[in-house]
Amino acid sequence: MPAGMDGILVRLPEIVIQLCAFALAISVHESAHGLAAERLGDPTARWLGRITLNPIAHVDPFGTVLFPLMLAAIGAPVLGWAKPVPFVSRNLRDQRWGPALVALAGPGSNLVAAAGVTLALFGLKFVVPEFRPLLVASVNQGATAGGGVLLPLLALLYWLAAINVVLTVFNLVPVPPLDGSHILGAALPPRAAWRYEQFRPFGIFVLFALMWTGLFGHLLRPFLGALSWILLS
C-alpha cells in the first residue's frame, strides 16, 4: 500500500470529524441565506426545501465532498462550497440592499455559530480536568487518541468552531462569486458597482490565486490563532 494511502488511513477518523463539522457549517450557512431571503420577501428557498440543517439538501458532489476531502487528506484546512441557495431578487422588498443582506446572512450565521461553539468549549475549560492537553490531543489525533467519546467530541467542537471561522472570513472576501462581493457591490456608487460587476467573470481565478499562493492562509492565521488563544490560554 502506498505510503500516502497509509497516512490517509491513519488520519481517517480526524478527516471524518472535519468533514462532519464542515457539513454542519455549510448547512447553517446555506439555510441562513434561504431564511434571510424568505424574511425579505422571497420564499423560493423554502419551496425548494433548502432551509434545513440536513446537509444532503445542500451537497455539491465536488465542492462539498471531493474538494474538502482532498484538502483534509493533505492536511490543509477543510474548505469548500455547497449548492447555492436560489432566490429571486425581484421578489425582495429592498432591491438594492436585499441581495446584500441575503449574502451577509451566510457568513453572519457562521460567525454566530463559531461564537456559540467557542463559548461552549470555553465553558468546558472549567469543567473538564486537563482540558488543554486533551483538546490538543483531540485536534491532533481525534478518535485515535483514545479516552472514550470525550476526545472525538472535543475534536468535533473545535473543528466546528474553526471551520465556521474559516467560512466567515472566506465568504467575506470581496471577490466574486463570494458573499463579500454582493455586499461590496451594494455599497458602491452605481457607476463603480457597474464597473465592479464587469470583474465578476474573473473572480474565480483571483480566488484560486489567493489559495495557490498561500495568501488566504495568511489572512486566516490571525483568526484561527485567536481561537486557539481563547481555548488554550
Beta strands, then each sheet from edge to edge (+ up, - down):
end
